[in-house]
Amino acid sequence: MVRSGEAQICGISNVRVIARVRPPFQPEKPGGTACLSDSTLEVVSQDGSSLHFTFDKVHGLPSGAGNTQADIFSDVQDIVLSTLQGFNGCVMAYGQTGSGKTYTLAGDLDSNTEQGLLTRSVKHLAQGISEMTDGSEFQVHLSVVEIYCESIKDLLSDGPGSTSLAVQQDKELGIIIAGATKVAVTNESELVELTQQGLARRTVASTSVNAASSRSHCLITLTVQRHLPGGSVMHGKLTLVDLAGSERQDKTLAEGLTFEEGKLINKSLSALGNVVKALADNPSGHIPYRNSKLTRALQDTLGGKARMALIICCSPAAANAAETLSSLRFGTRAKGIMTSVQAPAVETPADSTHAEIAERVEAVCNEVLQGARDMIEEVRTLREENARLQAQANAAHPGLIPGHVDNARGAGVPIALLLMDVITVVMCLVAVCTAVCKVVDLVSRWMHNV
Ligand SMILES: Nc1ncnc2c1ncn2[C@@H]1O[C@H](COP(=O)(O)OP(=O)(O)OP(=O)(O)O)[C@@H](O)[C@H]1O
């Protein structure tokens, strides 16, 4: 089977940004963050200064009205249902630890009123499928993975290799987590059971801010395969992302492993922040997706082929105003990302077309260019790190590195540097040769077809 009726850009849109302020807990003092309307909220810092933010939707009026799990779902329902038409969608929850991300996405899976976006999404997909009258047949699969300390773990399996999955680029499906278990879901109760099993495996720890704080980023993916009458197939994908919460060690009182986890959580969130900033400022420039597993796994979502909603979860407490400000600023930056949503690609049994070959050649070239840029970036970072370490060692123990000069090209470790240069050149050559082979192969197949 090959693709025809190729994906086309069918609209440019912003990331939809929604803010949700959770109710205060005892003994929290509210007065930090409050909703002023259904699109504006105010944050009052501890020095008394106040800032207003406007988003697509804001939930959390002091009366509590309009802030139920059903209200949040109604903001993203169209994104969920569009997966039945072959679109990709993503709903991501961002916010400091204890701000309500897991509550918003998963909630109480067993409760009709408290269940979060996940169960509601499956119910709506099931209803959407039952209302289709064109004779299409659907298959829905679930996968649940977590990114914990830069390792990707399958939460639906504990078999060999399930703790170190890799992010890969698939020709048909885009970015995928290779080897992640995909379970066919046929009804809501199956989904609830599977998700409960998966989330129970998620890494959590108790901190002074949240008794069950998620220590990992969790990616829950529902893939929809639609078999149209006539043999064509459409693929849609919905990814729900429950990020680990950003945290300050002085507030969480994290120690030992929890403290180390906290550092890695903050590091990957800052990599996410850098990608969002780069995409908003200069989308055609270098985007540092490869700086963390999280950004690499979300590359095609953030990079603009999906309909995306970002839910910024906030605490109302005055004591958390600084963290809330930082989350809301992230939301404001994300609002600047323009996504070029693609109309669905349909697989048909037809032959390869010129357009298909051209797009694949372009994809290969882009892949190679991006790979080369990443390699150069990595070598530059390693050089800088090497120079910094040499300078540090030399300052602490002058003369320890013979012939050291404040330059990575000094006589200190010339062989290692030379080796690094040779390896880089060889890797670039291999990448270029692979690309040329692929292009030649694609072109010869095209010549054969016309
Ligand atoms: N809107 C809300 N209404 C009622 N309870 C809420 C709401 N939001 C969060 N909570 C409660 O607050 C607590 C912390 O929420 P949750 O675990 O979802 O935070 P989190 O942002 O996922 O934290 P972490 O990043 O540490 O995992 C939970 O007990 C949750 O039930």
The ligand as a Tripos MOL2 file, in Angstrom:
@<TRIPOS>MOLECULE
LIG
   31    33     1     0     0
SMALL
NO_CHARGES

@<TRIPOS>ATOM
      1 N1         -9.5540   21.6640   39.6160 N.pl3     1 LIG1
      2 C1         -9.4060   20.8660   40.6870 C.ar      1 LIG1
      3 N2        -10.4730   20.5870   41.4580 N.ar      1 LIG1
      4 C2        -10.3420   19.7860   42.5340 C.ar      1 LIG1
      5 N3         -9.1790   19.2210   42.9490 N.ar      1 LIG1
      6 C3         -8.0980   19.4600   42.2300 C.ar      1 LIG1
      7 C4         -8.1440   20.2940   41.0540 C.ar      1 LIG1
      8 N4         -6.9190   20.3550   40.5450 N.ar      1 LIG1
      9 C5         -6.1290   19.5950   41.3270 C.ar      1 LIG1
     10 N5         -6.8390   19.0570   42.3470 N.ar      1 LIG1
     11 C6         -6.2810   18.1950   43.4010 C.3       1 LIG1
     12 O1         -5.0040   18.7220   43.7330 O.3       1 LIG1
     13 C7         -4.0470   17.7040   43.9890 C.3       1 LIG1
     14 C8         -2.8230   17.8760   43.1050 C.3       1 LIG1
     15 O2         -3.2510   17.7550   41.7720 O.3       1 LIG1
     16 P1         -2.4120   16.9370   40.6670 P.3       1 LIG1
     17 O3         -1.8230   15.6940   41.2390 O.co2     1 LIG1
     18 O4         -3.3050   16.8070   39.5020 O.co2     1 LIG1
     19 O5         -1.2490   17.9750   40.4310 O.3       1 LIG1
     20 P2         -0.0740   17.8870   39.3360 P.3       1 LIG1
     21 O6         -0.0100   19.2370   38.7190 O.co2     1 LIG1
     22 O7         -0.3020   16.7400   38.4340 O.co2     1 LIG1
     23 O8          1.1820   17.6880   40.2780 O.3       1 LIG1
     24 P3          2.6210   16.9880   39.9620 P.3       1 LIG1
     25 O9          3.2800   17.7790   38.9170 O.co2     1 LIG1
     26 O10         3.3390   17.0660   41.2680 O.co2     1 LIG1
     27 O11         2.3150   15.5870   39.5620 O.co2     1 LIG1
     28 C9         -4.7750   16.3840   43.7590 C.3       1 LIG1
     29 O12        -5.2160   15.8880   45.0070 O.3       1 LIG1
     30 C10        -5.9740   16.7740   42.9020 C.3       1 LIG1
     31 O13        -7.0780   15.9110   43.0980 O.3       1 LIG1
@<TRIPOS>BOND
     1     1     2 1
     2     2     3 ar
     3     2     7 ar
     4     3     4 ar
     5     4     5 ar
     6     5     6 ar
     7     6     7 ar
     8     6    10 ar
     9     7     8 ar
    10     8     9 ar
    11     9    10 ar
    12    10    11 1
    13    11    12 1
    14    11    30 1
    15    12    13 1
    16    13    14 1
    17    13    28 1
    18    14    15 1
    19    15    16 1
    20    16    17 2
    21    16    18 1
    22    16    19 1
    23    19    20 1
    24    20    21 2
    25    20    22 1
    26    20    23 1
    27    23    24 1
    28    24    25 2
    29    24    26 1
    30    24    27 1
    31    28    29 1
    32    28    30 1
    33    30    31 1
@<TRIPOS>SUBSTRUCTURE
     1 LIG1         1 GROUP 0 **** ****
